């Protein structure tokens, strides 16, 4: 049995442009990645009320 998980993905490139100069304490791509991660979790999480650290399904992902 093959233990490798082959995942097909589509590379996506984001370009952020602002109408005026922006000064931010947090890099904009970090914010974008955080929002995308939160939305991905809300779409596919098996235990949305549990925190990720105590999730009983994490072993399924890494098995």
N, C-alpha and C positions, 0 to 999 in steps of 0.2 A: 504494500500500500504506500502510495506516494504521500509524504507528509508536507510537501510544499503546497502553498496556496497561491495559485496564479490569479492575479487580479488584473483585468483589463481596465484601463483608465484613459481619459481624454485630457491631455495637457491643456490647461487654460492659463492665459496670460492676462493680467490686469494692468491697466495703465491709469493712474490717478492724475487728473488734471484739475486744478482749482482756478476759479476765475480771478482770484487775488492771492497774493502770497499768504501762506499759512504757517503759523508757528505752533507746533504741538509738542507736548511733553512725552507723548507716546507715539512711536512710528505708525503712520496710517496703515501699513500692511499688517502690523501686529493686531490692530483693531479689526481689520477685515478678516483675518484668520480666526480671531476669537469669535466673531459673529457667525462665520460659516461653521465653525466647530459646534457652537451652541445649537444652531439650527439643525445640523446633521444629527446631533444627539437627540434632539426632540423628535425627529422623524423616525429614527430606527432603534431607539433604546428600549430594551425589554423590561427595564425596571426604572421608569422615570422618576419615581419618588425616592429612590435610593441614591446615595452619593456614589461617585465612581470608585472611591477608595474601598467601600464596603460591598461592592456589587458581586453577587454570586454568579453572574454570567460571564465575568471576565475570563474565566478558564475556557469557555467555549471559543472565544476569539483567538486565544493563543495556543489552543490545543493542537 
